[in-house]
Amino acid sequence: MRYIFATTVLAGLAVMLANVPPLSGAAESSPPKTAPAEGTGSAGVGATKDASPAEGATNDAPAAGTAGKGAAAALPAPAAKPPASESPSDEDVEKIVVTASRIREPGFGTPYAVNVVAADQIRDESYRTSTDALRDIPGIMPQKTSLGQGSPYIRGFTGYHNLYLVDGIRLNNSVFRSGPNQYWNTVDPLSVSRYEVVKGPGSIMYGSGAVGGMVNAISRGPEGYGDGFQSGGRLSYRLSSAERSETGHMEAYATWDHTLGLFVGGSIKDFGDLQGGRDVGRQRDTGYDEWDGNFKAEYFINPNTRIVVGHQHVRQDDVPRTHQTVFGTTWDGLTKGTDLRQDLTQTRDLTYVQFHAENLKGWIDALHLTLSWQEQDETRDRLRTKHRFDQQGFSVGTLGTSLVLESPSPVGRWVYGFDFYRDNVNSFSTANPIQGPVADDANYSQFGAFVQDTIPFTDRFNLTLGARYEHDQARADKVSDPATGRRFEIARDWDSVVGSSRAVYFLDEKKHWNVYGGVSQAFRAPNLSDLTRFDIARTNEIETPAPNLEPERFLSYEIGAKADYKDFTLQASYFYTVIDDLIVRHPTGLKIGGLNEAAKENAGQGFVQGIEIAPSWRFHPQFTLFGALTWQEGEVVDFPTAAPQKRREPLSRVMPTTTRVGLRWDDPNGKLWAEVTGIFAARQDRLSADDISDTSRIPPGGTPGYEVLALRGGYRVTRNVDLTWAIENVTNEDYRIHGSGINEPGRNFIFGIEMRF
């Protein structure tokens, strides 16, 4: 498919340049007034100009002037006009987020560390995947097992310990395995209006698995509501030298008056083998292809009531898990795998209907109802030496529904409701007639009811109290007994109750400064992967079913401060999370097919703590200085050797101390911008036993530190055409993010073009 988009884009550009007059002076192109540096970790400020409802399905046009560095050099298309005559003003809604409490609220005033990555920042920073889109947020480490597989670590947790949402709907399901997994990369960043990131426990509002944090990808939708018929769209193209890749994206929308809106979009991506730094060079067997499509329709029954219908599709073909093959790199003492090939093909389809009613003026002020169906399919092809081939995979269909209600009262604003998800799982393996990597003919149900009350004790002090009850149920009909080779069944149920108390206090009358803090519980019930997994887990180790597990428990303390001025923002926080009954693997002392057998048990006790600081200062109308600092450490009780003996050791794959600094310049007329950024990561040599044995991903003695410089810029050719460029890793360093299975790109030249019509 290479070069097909280049031809399309150039043809479209020629048409646009012929019909759209160039910008002339500041009157047409002056940048809007924006808040600094949301992308660098500010406290939810400057997030978006959209008034998005709870659950994240609405008219999510690109946010005006949120390039992530406190400037507006690359102006997006005009934001959508809210169809409701009583919609809040731009001043009220420009800093609204929905993920923390499942309702619209100013991100600055929430008692959480909140970050927003807007659509124009995704474009300007040339983020390749959804994992990449989180890389500049303090406290998050974007681990990458391969070029097509990424799993962000949020405050020391990854995989099924973080909750991923798409338009407020759970992406997580019951087959997510422990440690890094690839499922977040099935969200196309080009289809996203913005990512909302809430760090810290979210089990009160979202249930099992919301431990390290939550990420909500809010999809793009119809724009430009107005009188009569309106239409438009976007065409973009990205070219990158390091992975020899091309990415093309097309989308279009149409609206009729303030009543009906339709949106359709799609992406095609062709990634070649990734070029590493000066010594590693081309990393063979790393490229893959991807197709994405999405649709959204909105119908407004009246200005305050609407129905949203959405569908998303993604397919990734033959994504190599390179580090486990003979193509793995030996950089800095790493070892190659032994497989000749190991490729993963996966698809994801999400269809949903949402009903939103707001400003009801009764004892229920707002209602948000969602019904969804999601299918995730995965097939792994493995070719070993002596022409040995095996295949395994699974298919998961998830029915979901949620109801969120808002009610004002003399004792605060109440948010309450329920959610329910049910997974139906089929699993297969050519090596095991009973089950695949997880049980076959299985199902998993989650039902939760929650309530939260935000009490304004004074104009400056708000207290938020919340609680949740959840019932989780696992049923598996086809599970393989490792001792006998026979089939057996598993039926388990768990009940969990958690609570949270958080508060925010504004230090000044104009509410430019606040301090916040709180204590929150979180939990994660055992899923089908924990209970029934029968698969190779580590080198020379096979994981077998463990039907007697109990939920993991977490207790997190957090204090922080936020500042929100016209030219200065700050978000700083310290957290300490207590870990209890963590599910860890332990050796049984037995062997299966020459591999050491390991099962899981609730043996882990420990903690993780960290500091996150992210300031941004526009010290001159054309210059913004921004930065971020992350420090983390953690320990947990585990089984570090082949002997069944516990020992306290460092938490696996903790993010090394990392600093990010940058300087951005903006042309006064808003036509041109440029920035320079540097990332400085310390060596990570506090390793767990798992880290030490994972020699195909973590070099002996730990992952080396690195210093990486990047240059980026953009130019507004016409009102509807933007060019972006970047030189990443200017000095062509060899480096990798801790725990990854692939090195990061060497010197990488990126070119992008976006056209709006």
C-alpha angles and dihedrals in degrees: 000000000000116000096010092108094045090062093046094048095047091050091050091047092053091053093048095047089051094052106031119070117229122254115273117195134328097295092079101031108033111136120249121247107270141176117246130263112341090163092057093062107278118162100271093292124143087016103143146326092230126104096218119184127228115291090032105261115128144088097320104179119173112286113252114241101353100126088150097249101075095265140096104216093134107048116202125215114292113286118254117270109240108245095215116092089213095048116137118263122261089255090058099045105036092091100037123133129178108190103077096061103007089247135084112275138145109274092216092061098048117106091233138081100260128183131181127201108196129204096256090051089053088055098043096046093045094229108189099195139012089259090055090050089068097047097100096052114101114244094030125102114191101216115193121197088185140347090277100034122072135164119181118220109221115194091335098315132100141164113024092359090074125060120230119197133187112201087340094308121120115256090183117093137177097271095061106124129219118272125019118350133179103233098102088064089066088077111089109223090206089065093051124100090193144332117234113202124193114184119208134035119335101171092119093067102023109025132213118029101018093120112120095026148297132259120196117193106202110200128226120259145169117325139191103042110189144127114320124347121344129179141171145137149186136249121191139174131191127193122188126184101201097062093024088234138161124197124186127186131183130180139165137187138191131191134189114209110301092315116072135028132178129191133182130175143162144183135205118196131189115187121185128197111305121248112222128197130299096295104030096050121172113009104214125220096021104112128099144163131245138189124195134181136173139181133189133180127186127193121187112209087185133341092281102035126065143160121219125197119188140175131185131185132185133173127185117190126209099339104187121229087211103178091064092054136071087263093069117121125252093207114151093357099313118152127228124236124245102231117104090215138355115181132174126206118188140171133191129193123183124184122176146165121207130188119199125186119176139174091028091158094215137095085291107052099179138013129194120185125181132186117183144172120197130181123194120183128183132182124182120198115197126187116189133181120294089036093287110161130183135171132199138166149133144228123220125191114190126195112197139179135171137179122199121185131186124204130176118218141166088262099051141288114309125211115186143148143108142268132203131190129178124189123202109198133196119180135182142182133181088217097051122043093196104052145350124230087314132022120298123229092022138142136195128197132195123189121177137174120196142181131188131179125195109201119196101208090174136353088269104036127065127177120199120198124181144169138183138195118200134181117199123189131187126193122178122174100181115048123149118231107221092206099052104015089232130128122258137170134240126205118174137161132190135186121204133184121188136173141196138199120190135162140187128201123193112219097204136037094245089053098233092135132041141166122211139181145155153153121255134178123215135181142185121205117214111268131205091272091058095044103040111017114139105176145104107285104175137358108303092358133104124196118221133194119289109190099175102068126134131206121284116239131211135182118193130193120194139176126179149155134222135194127193119184131146093260103017135053132171137181119183129167145166122204136183119190122192113212119209131177092359111183109242135166119256128189117249095198091240131110130222117193091341093308126114111252119231129181131186131251139166095260104124120109122166148091145257125205136177152167125228124187125175121171129173126189127184095201093171131026088252102034132067125183116200139168149160137212128198128186123174140166134171145170134198139177109253144150102264098177140039088264117090092246126124125226135171111245141155117297110258119264100356112181112259120235103284133186127191123190131175146169124210130194124198127195109237090234092054094238100110138032137171136182142182123208134183128197119200118188124180124227112274108217099147094103135174122221088260090053093049093050093046093085095157091064107023119047119231109279094019142294112310119242120246145196116212127184125200134184123201138173146161141206129201104220095181135347089278104033127074128180122200131185138179142183107203123192092014094188093050094238124181108233144135135202111254113274095012125134095217137046120248120253120285119223102341128192114201128188125185137177129188125189125188124197 
